[in-house]
Amino acid sequence: MRAVVVEAPGLVTVADVPDPELPGSGGAIVQVEASAICGSDLHFYDGDLPMYPVAIGHEAVGTVVEVGADVRTVSVGDRVLVSSVAGCGSCVGCATGDPVSCLAGAKVFGAGELGGAQSDLLAVPSADFQVLRIADGVSTEAALLLTDNLATGWAGAKRGDVAPGDTVVVLGLGAVGQCAVRSALALGAGRVLAFDPVRGRLDRAVAAGAEALVGDPVDAVLAATGGRGADVVIDAVAHDATLDMAFAAVRSSGTISVIGIHDLDPYPLGVLMGVFRSVTLRMTTAPVQATWSDLVPMVRAGRIDTTGIFTHTFALTDAAAAYAAVAARSADCLKVLLTP
């Protein structure tokens, strides 16, 4: 089969690799119908995670072509979406629907130990926990977002304790940030103030119902809130600079929800000041499986709009060009779908 492989920083190939084997009696093989490039895949592409070569990708939908004898929830021929994060599916941690809590250790597809989702076939361990049949009314694009980005945006809003009427700030408007905007609105936020230096991404958030923060984002938030600050700030960038912005923009006793891979070195001063101001700080990855019971009905009912987040489609064979387009971080290329 074919698989997208990051060989070195900036070097992407489509390699011929052996077909995967069924991963035990509880596993499944999925023939990938569509996959997607996530912003976190760029950590490998940019050289921040130098694990080479690595078969990449953790967002996939497709058709089940083989199942183990112990699989109960899906059958051969079912169209499914695959959680980006895998757990054993049988421990007390996985019982919460959060693979990050797995006692055996969470694993991410396309990060070394498990195969990459940007491929023709994907081996899925513990399939009853990892995969979900795609419901009627859920498009391929929406299903791909449910594997990671929408689940992450939703988790960011939920762990920010967004309540009806709240003023919410979203910093960073890539695909996850766009999903966070829509999630906060779905949870009843009175206002969602959005910031991204790329104007096209800001315009996309405004079209979804956000208000644009223009100029210095902290000054703009304080002006919009009469100097009080936002009830919730969702940091969808996860850099020291944006975390400093978040602490400056959140009100006393407010909540900051960070979604992304963050390395605090040294600890930003804003974190220490936040302790004095009773600011709650939560950093999270998505409990993907736990979000499905909320999100699937909302997507089917149109309460969360998933359109307009995917902007480009590339063939799997053109993965190098697809990665270059995403890595450019331009106004027009927000998220890429890959097809076989």
N, C-alpha and C positions, 0 to 999 in steps of 0.2 A: 504494500500500500504506500501512499504518499503521506508525508508529514512535513509540516513547516518546522525548520530547525534554525535557531539562532546559533551561528558558528562562532561569532566574535562580535564585539560592539559594532553595530551598523551593518553586519553581514548576515543576511537571511537567505536560506536556500530551501528548496522543496526537494526532500530526499526520498529515495525509495528505501523503505525499512520493512522488516518482517511484519506480517499481520499479527495483531495481539492475540494471546491465548486467553481463554475464559478464566477469570480470576477466582476460581473456587466455585463451590456449589451455590453460593449466594450471589455470584456475580453475573454480569451480562456484557454482551458485546453490542455496541450501538454503531450503526452505519450513519455517519455524520451527514446531515442534510445542509446544515449551515453552522458556521462558527463566527466568532467575533473577536476583534482585537480590543483588549482592555487597556486602559491607561497604565495599569500595573505591569502589563507585558513590556512596556517601554523601559522598565528597570533593567531587564535583560538586554534589550536592544541598545540602550544608552550606556551600558557598562556598569550600572550601579550594583547589579547582582551578577558578578562574573562567574557563572556556572556554565561552562561551555564544553561541548555542544549541548543544547537543551531543546528537546521537542516541546514546542511552546503552545500556549492557549489553554484556557479554562472555562470557556463559555461555548456550549454546544447544544444543539437540538438534532434529533435524528430518529431513525427507526431501529427498534430492537431486532437483531438478527440471530441472537443466540442467548439463552438463559441457562443458569445452573438449576439443578434439581430442587433447590430450596427456595427459589424466587417465587413469591406469591402475588406481588402487586402488579406486575407487568408480564406480558407475553410477547412472543415473537410476532412482529407485525405492528406493535403499538408504536405510535409516535410519542416521543418523550423529550423532556428537557432534563439536563443533568446539572446538579448543583456543582458550582465551581469548587467547593470545599467538601472533602470527603471525611467521614468518620466511620467507626466500626459498625455503627447502627444498633448495637446491642447493649451498650453500657448505660450507666445512669446519666452520664453527660449527654450522650446522644438522645436519651429519652426526652430531653428538653427541646429537641429539634435544633440544637446548636452544635455543629460538628467541631467547633473550636473547643468545646468542653469535653470532647472525647477523651476518655481515660487512656486510650491507646495512642493518642496524638493525632491531631488533625493533619490532613494532607491536602495539597492543592494540585489539581491537574495542571500539567504543563510546567512543573517546577522541579522536575528531576525524578522523583520516585514513581509517580504515576505518569502515564502517557499524556501527550499533548492533545488538546481538543481540536487544534487546527490540523486535521488529518482526515483520512477516509474512514477509519474505524477507531473506536475508542473502547478500551476495556474499562468497565466500571465495577469496582468491588462493592459488596453489600448493596446491591441494586435496590432492594426494597427501601432503603434509607436515602439513597443518592438520586434516584430518578423519579420523575412524576409524569404521568400521562398528560399530554397536552389537551386541555379541555376545549370543547367547541367555543368559538368566539375569541380564542386567543391566537393572534397571528404569530407567524414565525419570529418577527422582530420582537414582539412582546415576550414570547417565550424565551428568547435569548436574554432579554433584560432581566427576566425572572431568575436566570441562573446566577446573576451577580449584581449588576449595576442598580437595578430597581430595588432588589433586596437590600443593597447597601445604603442607598438613599433613604429607603423606608426605615431601616435600622437607625440611621443617623438622626432622623426626625423623631422617632419613638424614644430613643435614648436621650434626646434633647428635651424630652417631656413637653413637646409642643402641645399646647392646649388651645381650645377655641378662643379666638380673639387675640392671641399672642402676636407680638411683632418678632419676626424671625429674620435673621440675616443668613444668607448662604454665600460663602466665600469660595470662589472657584466654580466655573460653570462648564466643566467637561461633562461627559455623559452621567457620571455619578452626581455631580452638582445639579444638573438638570433634573435628575430623578429626585433629588432632595427637595428642590423647589416644588415639584408637583406633589410630593409626599406631604410636605408641610401644609400646602393648601388643602389637600384631602383631609388632613387632620383638623382643619378648621382655623388655621392661622388667619388672623385679621389682616396682616400685611406680611409679605415676604419681600425683603430688600435684598437685591442680588448684586454681586460684584465679580467682574472678571475684566482684566485689561484688554482682552480681545473683544472688540465691539460686536462682532457677529454672534459670539456666544451670549453676550449680554442681551442682544436683541431677541435671541431665541428664548431666553428666560422670560423676558417681558411679554412675548407672545403667549407664553404659558400662564401668565397672570402675575408675574413678579413686577416690582418697581426697581428701576435701575438706580444704582449708586454711582454717581458721576463725580469725578475728582477724587480727593482723598477719601477712602471709604469710611474711615473712622469719623472724620468730620461730618460726612454726609449722614451717617447713622445718628450721630448726636443731634444734628439739625432736624432730622426727621422725627426724633423722639423727644424733642424739647429738652435735650441734655441728659435724659435719664438713661439711655442705652437700650439695647434690644433685650427682650426676655430670653431669647435663645439665639446662639450663633452656631451654625453648622460650618465647620472648616472642612471643605472638600478638597483642599490642596495638601495639607499636612506638611507645611514647611514652618521653620521657626518664625519667619516673617508673618505668615498668616495667623499663627497662633498668637503672636503679639497683637495683631490687629483684633483678633477675637476677644482677648482680655480687655482691650481698650474700648471695644464696642459694646460689650455685654453690660447689662445693669448689675448693680449689687444684688446678690442672691439669685442671679440668673444662672443659666446653664450653657456650657460650651460642649458641643458634641463634635469630636474629631473623627473623620472617616478617611482612612488612608494609612499608608506606611510612614510612620513618623520617627525620626531620630532626634531626640532632644540632647544637644551637646553644644554648649552647656545649657542648663535649664534656663529658659528665657525669664527675664525679670518679671514679666507679666504674670507668670505662673505663681511666683512668690507673692506678688501683690494681690492676686486672686484669692489667696488663702485669707488675707485680711478682709476682703470684701465678700466673703462667704460664697464665692463662685464655685459651682459644681463643674468639674471637668471629667468628661467620659471619653475614652478612646476605644473605638470598636471596629472590628470587622463584622461582616454580616452573618447572623445566624440564619443562613439561607433557607434551610428547610422549615424553620419556625415561621418564616414570613409568608409562606405560600398560602396558609389558611386565611390570612388577611388579604393578600394581594391578588390572588387569582379571582375571587369574586368581584373585587373592585375593578380589575382590568376588564373582566367580562361585562360588567355593568357600565363601563365607561366612566367610572368615578375617578380613575387615574388614566390620563391620556398618555399613551406610549408612542404616539406618532411624532415624527420630526427629530428624533434623537439619532437614528441611523441616517447618515448623509451620503454614504458611498458604498458601492458593492464592487468587490473584486473577485476574480476567479482565484482559486487556491494556488494555481500555477503562477499567479502574479503577486504572490505574498510579499516579495521584496519591495515592489512598488507600493503595495498597500501600507507596509510599515513606514516607508519613507513619507507617505502622505500623512499618516497619523503623527509621526515624529515632528513634522513641520509645525504642528499645533496652530494651524491657520484658522481663520474665521469660518471658512466654509466646510472644513473637514472635522466633524465632531466624533463620529463613530463609524467604523468600517465593518461590513458584513462580508464574510468569505464563503464562497460556494464551491462545491466540488467541480 
